[in-house]
Amino acid sequence: MHRIIVIGGGAGGLELATRLGDKLGALRAAPAAQVILVDRNPTHIWKPLLHEVAAGSMDPFTHQLEYAAQARWHGFEFQQGSLIGIDRSARTVQIGAVLDQEDGTVLLPERTFSYDTLVVAVGSITHFFGVTGAAEHAIALDTVAQAERFRRRLIAACMRAQGGVSDEVVANLGAETGVAANVPPGRIEIAIIGGGATGVELSAELRATAHVLGSYGLHRLDPMNDIGITLIESGERLLPALPERVSTSTTELLRKLGVQVCTNERVTEVKPDALETASGKTFHADLTVWAAGIKAPAILAQLDGLAVNRLGQLNVRPTLQTETDDNVFALGDCAACAWPEQNRNVPPRAQAAHQQASFMLKALEARVAGRPLPTFQYRDFGSLVSLGHVSAVGNLMGGVIGGNMLVEGLFARFMYMSLYRLHIAALHGWPRMILDTVAHWLRRSTLPRVKLH
Ligand SMILES: Cc1cc2nc3c(=O)[nH]c(=O)nc-3n(C[C@H](O)[C@H](O)[C@H](O)COP(=O)(O)OP(=O)(O)OC[C@H]3O[C@@H](n4cnc5c(N)ncnc54)[C@H](O)[C@@H]3O)c2cc1C
C-alpha cells in the first residue's frame, strides 16, 4: 500500500494527516494509503495562540490535542520523534530517539521508515538575524515551553517590582525564580522587538494581563503606568505586510492601550536588562521578546541535497513537490512557494498552511490514484490581528466582499476567533467543534482570566 509520511503536526501537517486518514486511511472499508504523522511533541497546539499563552490569557493544557488519540480517531498512525535525516534514493526517513525529560533514558529508539510520499511540514523558528545577545537574552515564541517561560517570568517580575518578595515566595506561587532580579521596585519594562502580527498581538494582550494580575492582587502596580510595554519595529510602520490604513489604525489603538510604539529603530544588541538600537538609543527592558522574523529549522538544509532558499525553506514547485525530488513535498512555513501575482513567496501564515493542506489532500488523492497532480494557487483572504480580548483589526479581501475592506473592533475580533474555530472544525468536524466551543465557554466561568501558576 502507498505509504505517506507527514513530518510535523502543526497548523498544516495535522490538518493534512487527519483529512488524509479520513479519506484514504485505515478506517476506510478499502484503505488506499497508510498515513503516518511524525512530530517531535506528543501534543498539538495551534501556533497563533502562543502570544495568548505567553500573556497567560490562555491555558495551553486545555487547548492541546493528543496526536495519538487524533490518529486513532482518524485512521492514521502517529510516531513521536524529530526528523533527523532522509535517504532519497532508498526513500527512507530517519526519526530521532525520544528521551525521558526527567532522567534522559531512551523512551523510543531512533527509527527509520520507508515512504512512497514524504510531506515536510515542520514550520519555522525565530530568526535572530545574528543580533548580539538576542538568542541569549530575548525570549522567542516558537513553542509552548517558551511561551510558558515568558509568562512565569512576567509574574515573577510583577511580584518583584513591588519589592520585598523572596525567591521562596515566588517559587511557591509557581513563578520562575532567579530572573528579573534586577527589576527596580515600582516599575517593569517589557520590550517586544518586531512590529509584525505577533509583536502587535502580544503587546495588546500584555496590557490586559497587567490589569488582570493587578485585580488578582499579584501586584500593586498601576497596570497602565507602572508596567511599560514598548514595541520596537525597524521599518517605517507596524504590520509592514498589511495595508497602510490597517497599520495606522493599529498604531492608534495600541497607543490608547498605553503601548509605546517606536518605528525606524533597528535593534543592534540585546543585553540582560536593555536594548541598543542603530540610532544610538538605549531602551531599558526587564523582559524582552523577539518577534522579528522567521527562518526554517536547520535540519532542512541537511536533507540529502534538497534545495533550500536563504531562509532555509525547501524550494517547492506549484505542485508543492520539492524542486529536487518528486517524492518529497513541503507545505506551510517551511516551504518556499512562489506567489506569482505578488512577485514574492506565499507568506508564512496559518491561512497559507491551511490552504496548502487542503490542496495537498487533493494532490495526494490524485497521486495515489495515478492521476496527474494539480497546481496550488494561494488566495489571500486578508489578515486579522488581535488587539486583546475585545478588539481586532485587519483587512478582509476577496470576491465575497469585493476588494479590500478594513475591519475593526468586536466584529474583527469575532472573525479572528473564527480562524481558530475553523482549524478545530478541520480537525474534528463541525459538531465536535461546536461542542468544544461551548465546553471552553462554560469552563471560562470557573477559571481565572490569567493563568497564575
Ligand atoms: C505568536 C504567533 C502568532 C501568530 N499569529 C498568526 C495569526 O494570527 N494568523 C496567521 O495566519 N498566522 C499566525 N502565526 C503564524 C502561524 O502560526 C504559522 O504560519 C503556522 O503555524 C504555520 O503552520 P505550519 O504547519 O507550517 O507549522 P507549525 O504550525 O509551526 O507546525 C510545525 C510542527 O512541526 C513540528 N516540528 C518542528 N520541527 C520538527 C522536527 N524536526 N521533527 C518533527 N516535528 C517537528 C512542530 O512540533 C509543530 O507541531 C502566528 C505565529 C506565532 C508564533
The ligand as an ORCA input file, in Angstrom:
! r2SCAN-3c Opt
* xyz 0 1
  C       2.696     34.063     18.416
  C       2.290     33.783     16.989
  C       1.090     34.312     16.491
  C       0.696     34.042     15.180
  N      -0.499     34.564     14.740
  C      -0.928     34.258     13.500
  C      -2.192     34.731     13.044
  O      -2.898     35.444     13.765
  N      -2.602     34.377     11.788
  C      -1.828     33.583     10.982
  O      -2.257     33.280      9.850
  N      -0.637     33.120     11.376
  C      -0.152     33.438     12.613
  N       1.061     32.969     13.031
  C       1.853     32.148     12.105
  C       1.341     30.704     12.095
  O       1.359     30.198     13.405
  C       2.202     29.831     11.194
  O       2.269     30.422      9.910
  C       1.606     28.438     11.051
  O       1.514     27.812     12.324
  C       2.482     27.590     10.125
  O       1.957     26.301     10.071
  P       2.917     25.062      9.801
  O       2.047     23.851      9.736
  O       3.794     25.371      8.644
  O       3.889     24.985     11.054
  P       3.552     24.890     12.631
  O       2.131     25.173     12.917
  O       4.588     25.709     13.308
  O       3.829     23.353     12.923
  C       5.092     22.751     12.783
  C       5.065     21.419     13.507
  O       6.271     20.723     13.216
  C       6.803     20.167     14.388
  N       8.250     20.055     14.190
  C       9.146     21.066     14.093
  N      10.367     20.577     13.847
  C      10.248     19.233     13.789
  C      11.162     18.167     13.568
  N      12.484     18.357     13.339
  N      10.707     16.892     13.583
  C       9.379     16.637     13.829
  N       8.465     17.619     14.038
  C       8.900     18.896     14.014
  C       6.382     21.120     15.493
  O       6.353     20.469     16.763
  C       4.990     21.542     15.017
  O       3.993     20.688     15.519
  C       1.499     33.236     14.332
  C       2.707     32.703     14.828
  C       3.097     32.975     16.135
  C       4.401     32.404     16.656
*
